């Protein structure tokens, strides 16, 4: 439970920093710099003190990273300007957990007992209550089929990537050579770097000079690339999310099924609320607090039925 909760806190911090990074640099640049920073830090650790690129589960971790870091993160960064942070978080967190639990049950035969299923459902219900935008609230971009598809792809990528990663953890454990969380995060992020670089290069190649009255909801960077204001958010985003957050995430998979871990990390959007309040002055709503209490009760229930 502790590593999953730590991952939740780190992912929430990364989410707030990611939004600020995108505001300064655009989706493509923010994603690229974030993953390069994280892979550099993780690589230094893994090759000096960790497993490096060794271990029998390396192919599974690379495949997991291609789907979880590459496809999921790219779809999420593209969906954020169209869905908004609340809806994007809602779709990814509430769909990824059941997708992962179903896949792990069908493929690996991992069953989750009824109390954990009910606790996980309570967590997801609390997240949904807190984050579904109210009618008449601040204007949201219109929901388009492309936006919904990107959200579903991001959720499926996160869920499938998590199951593949847990499968790799089980293979490494059964071989007698388990891999620590930071080394797993490094092995996973390598494929994500390649995927993200291709996407970044493609975005750069299709950028055109701004046109008057053009739609500003794009992944292009604002004029001037204000790195001086962006770099603190880039550092926080890169270290708290794909570096330390994923390491705690992998640590949690060593002892708990994917569906349980992802139900806990589904609390990430709720943890974002107080962080956003402190950093950006966005006050939580009554419904947000109520949903948070419901979700936290689900976490407590799950902890009592370990």
Secondary structure as UniProt FT lines:
FT   HELIX           2..25
FT   HELIX           27..48
FT   TURN            52..53
FT   TURN            56..57
FT   HELIX           58..65
FT   HELIX           66..72
FT   HELIX           73..108
FT   HELIX           114..131
FT   TURN            135..136
FT   HELIX           145..174
FT   TURN            175..176
FT   HELIX           181..206
FT   TURN            212..213
FT   TURN            223..224
FT   HELIX           227..237
FT   HELIX           238..245
FT   HELIX           246..253
FT   TURN            254..255
FT   HELIX           258..265
FT   TURN            266..267
FT   HELIX           268..280
FT   HELIX           286..304
//
